Amino acid sequence: MKSTCENFRYVEKNWPRRDLTFKFYTNGELTIIDNSSEEVISPNDLRGDSLDFYIRRRIAFIKTTLLVSQLKYA
């Protein structure tokens, strides 16, 4: 099964601002890229509003996955 990806670009509001790209894959994997340095960073390196953005997107992913499972086995 081929894994698809949702890309989200996020620019932090507080200084120093980082331009981040979040790649959420349908199999649950995650890649976070700092666009200015082109480095892959971990969720542990997030802070403030970027951490909040990540948590909200991860919760939305989990809810969608649970809904699909419920509909599949209902």
C-alpha positions as CSV (number, residue, x, y, z in Angstrom):
1,M,0.0,0.0,0.0
2,K,1.4,3.4,-1.0
3,S,1.6,6.0,1.7
4,T,0.4,9.5,0.8
5,C,1.5,12.7,2.4
6,E,-0.2,16.0,3.6
7,N,2.2,19.0,3.6
8,F,1.6,22.0,5.8
9,R,3.9,25.1,5.9
10,Y,4.1,27.0,9.1
11,V,6.0,30.2,10.0
12,E,6.5,30.7,13.8
13,K,5.0,33.9,15.2
14,N,7.7,34.6,17.9
15,W,11.3,35.7,17.2
16,P,13.4,34.0,15.9
17,R,10.9,32.9,13.4
18,R,11.4,29.5,11.7
19,D,9.8,28.5,8.4
20,L,8.7,24.9,8.9
21,T,7.2,22.3,6.6
22,F,5.3,19.5,8.3
23,K,4.8,16.3,6.2
24,F,2.2,14.0,7.7
25,Y,2.0,10.6,6.1
26,T,-1.0,8.3,6.1
27,N,0.9,5.5,7.8
28,G,1.6,7.8,10.8
29,E,5.1,8.9,10.0
30,L,6.1,12.6,10.3
31,T,8.8,14.7,8.8
32,I,9.5,18.3,9.9
33,I,11.8,20.4,7.8
34,D,13.3,23.8,8.7
35,N,13.1,25.5,5.3
36,S,15.8,28.0,5.9
37,S,18.5,25.5,6.9
38,E,16.9,22.5,5.1
39,E,17.4,20.4,8.2
40,V,15.0,17.7,9.5
41,I,14.0,18.4,13.1
42,S,12.2,16.3,15.6
43,P,9.0,17.3,17.5
44,N,11.1,17.7,20.6
45,D,12.7,20.7,18.9
46,L,9.4,22.5,18.5
47,R,8.3,25.3,20.9
48,G,5.4,27.6,21.4
49,D,3.0,28.1,18.5
50,S,4.8,25.5,16.3
51,L,4.4,22.9,19.0
52,D,0.7,23.8,19.3
53,F,0.3,23.5,15.5
54,Y,1.9,20.1,15.5
55,I,-0.2,18.8,18.4
56,R,-3.5,20.0,16.8
57,R,-2.6,18.4,13.4
58,R,-1.6,15.1,15.2
59,I,-4.9,15.0,17.1
60,A,-6.8,15.7,13.8
61,F,-4.9,12.8,12.2
62,I,-5.7,10.4,15.1
63,K,-9.4,11.4,15.0
64,T,-9.6,10.8,11.3
65,T,-7.9,7.4,11.6
66,L,-10.3,6.3,14.4
67,L,-13.3,7.4,12.4
68,V,-12.1,5.5,9.3
69,S,-11.6,2.4,11.5
70,Q,-15.0,2.7,13.1
71,L,-16.7,3.0,9.7
72,K,-14.7,0.1,8.3
73,Y,-15.6,-2.3,11.1
74,A,-19.1,-1.0,12.0
